[in-house]
Amino acid sequence: MTRFVGILFLTLAMGCSNSTEPRNLTFEGRSTVSRTQPMDVQTVVTVRNVGDKTMQINTNICGQPIRAFTTPARDGTPVWQSYDPTVVLCLGNATGVTLAPGDYYDFVENGTIPPSLPSGVYYLAININGKLVAAGQFSK
């Protein structure tokens, strides 16, 4: 039993040593929104490896639309999404990229804000690798 626990601990430790640790990644989001109808939005989130070890990140963001919220905290239910994630067929393919120290990867997502969205200030965000990343704001 002791040998099994030792092997299990070693396996877990090796798995954790290769995991993506958020403290070694920075996430910076930004968006551009056209001022005329249709109001097109492009959101870019840059994930940068600020650690001293090479890291793997998942680049499959299928099912993670751009979201607009009415509060700067970007909490609660979004008032708009760039698409309905419940009707999008996402393949289970794992895609990823290796980031050496100092390297970065840009996630890019596009959408069109509907004319029916009421006037107001909206705060954009997108979920990248399990983290909701603020990506700017716009007024309509």
C-alpha positions in Angstrom: 0.0 0.0 0.0 2.8 2.4 0.8 4.4 1.8 -2.6 1.1 2.5 -4.3 0.6 5.8 -2.4 4.2 6.8 -3.2 3.6 6.1 -6.9 0.3 7.9 -6.9 1.9 11.0 -5.2 4.8 11.0 -7.7 2.3 10.8 -10.6 0.2 13.7 -9.2 3.3 15.8 -8.5 4.5 15.3 -12.1 1.0 16.1 -13.5 0.9 19.3 -11.4 4.4 20.4 -12.4 3.2 20.5 -16.1 -0.1 22.2 -15.4 -1.0 25.7 -16.5 -0.7 27.9 -13.4 -2.6 31.1 -13.7 0.1 33.0 -11.8 2.4 32.4 -14.7 0.0 33.7 -17.3 -1.4 37.2 -17.9 -4.6 37.9 -19.7 -5.2 41.2 -21.5 -8.4 41.8 -23.3 -9.4 44.6 -25.7 -12.2 45.2 -28.2 -13.0 47.4 -31.1 -16.6 48.2 -31.8 -17.8 50.0 -35.0 -19.9 53.1 -34.3 -22.3 52.6 -37.2 -24.9 49.9 -37.8 -24.3 47.0 -37.9 -22.1 47.4 -34.8 -19.4 44.9 -35.4 -17.2 43.9 -32.5 -13.8 42.3 -32.5 -12.3 41.1 -29.2 -8.7 40.1 -28.8 -7.3 38.5 -25.6 -3.6 38.2 -25.4 -2.3 35.4 -23.0 1.3 35.9 -22.1 3.6 33.5 -20.3 5.3 35.6 -17.7 6.8 32.7 -15.9 10.2 31.1 -16.3 8.9 27.7 -17.7 7.3 26.7 -20.9 3.6 26.3 -20.6 0.7 24.7 -22.6 -2.6 26.5 -23.0 -5.8 25.3 -24.6 -6.7 27.3 -27.7 -10.1 25.9 -28.3 -12.6 28.6 -27.3 -15.6 27.1 -29.1 -18.7 27.7 -26.9 -17.2 30.9 -25.3 -18.8 33.9 -27.1 -18.0 37.5 -26.4 -20.4 38.6 -23.7 -21.8 42.1 -22.8 -22.7 43.0 -19.2 -24.3 46.0 -17.7 -21.9 46.3 -14.8 -18.1 46.8 -14.7 -17.8 43.7 -12.5 -19.1 41.7 -15.5 -21.2 39.5 -13.2 -24.7 38.1 -13.5 -26.3 37.1 -16.8 -24.9 38.8 -19.9 -27.4 41.0 -21.9 -25.8 39.9 -25.2 -23.6 37.2 -26.5 -21.9 37.0 -29.9 -23.6 33.7 -30.4 -25.7 31.2 -28.5 -23.3 28.6 -27.1 -26.1 26.1 -26.6 -26.7 25.8 -30.3 -23.1 25.6 -31.5 -21.6 22.2 -32.2 -18.1 22.2 -30.7 -15.9 19.3 -31.5 -14.1 17.7 -28.6 -10.7 18.2 -30.2 -8.1 19.4 -27.8 -6.1 22.2 -29.5 -3.3 23.9 -27.8 -0.1 25.9 -28.1 3.2 25.9 -26.2 4.3 29.2 -24.8 7.9 29.7 -23.9 8.8 32.3 -21.3 7.8 35.7 -22.7 5.7 34.3 -25.6 2.1 35.1 -26.1 -1.0 33.9 -28.0 -3.9 36.1 -29.3 -7.4 34.7 -29.1 -9.7 36.6 -31.6 -13.5 36.5 -31.6 -15.9 38.5 -33.7 -19.6 39.4 -33.4 -22.3 41.8 -34.3 -24.3 43.8 -31.7 -28.0 43.8 -32.6 -29.8 47.0 -33.1 -32.4 45.8 -30.5 -29.9 46.2 -27.7 -31.1 49.2 -25.7 -28.9 52.3 -25.4 -26.5 52.2 -22.5 -22.9 51.4 -21.5 -21.9 47.8 -21.9 -18.8 45.9 -20.5 -17.3 43.2 -22.7 -15.7 40.0 -21.5 -14.8 36.5 -22.8 -14.0 33.3 -21.1 -10.4 32.1 -21.9 -9.1 28.9 -20.3 -11.6 29.2 -17.4 -11.0 32.9 -16.7 -13.5 35.6 -17.5 -11.3 38.3 -19.1 -12.5 41.9 -19.2 -12.2 43.1 -22.8 -13.3 46.8 -22.9 -16.6 48.6 -23.0 -18.8 50.5 -25.4 -21.7 52.8 -25.4 -24.7 52.4 -27.6 
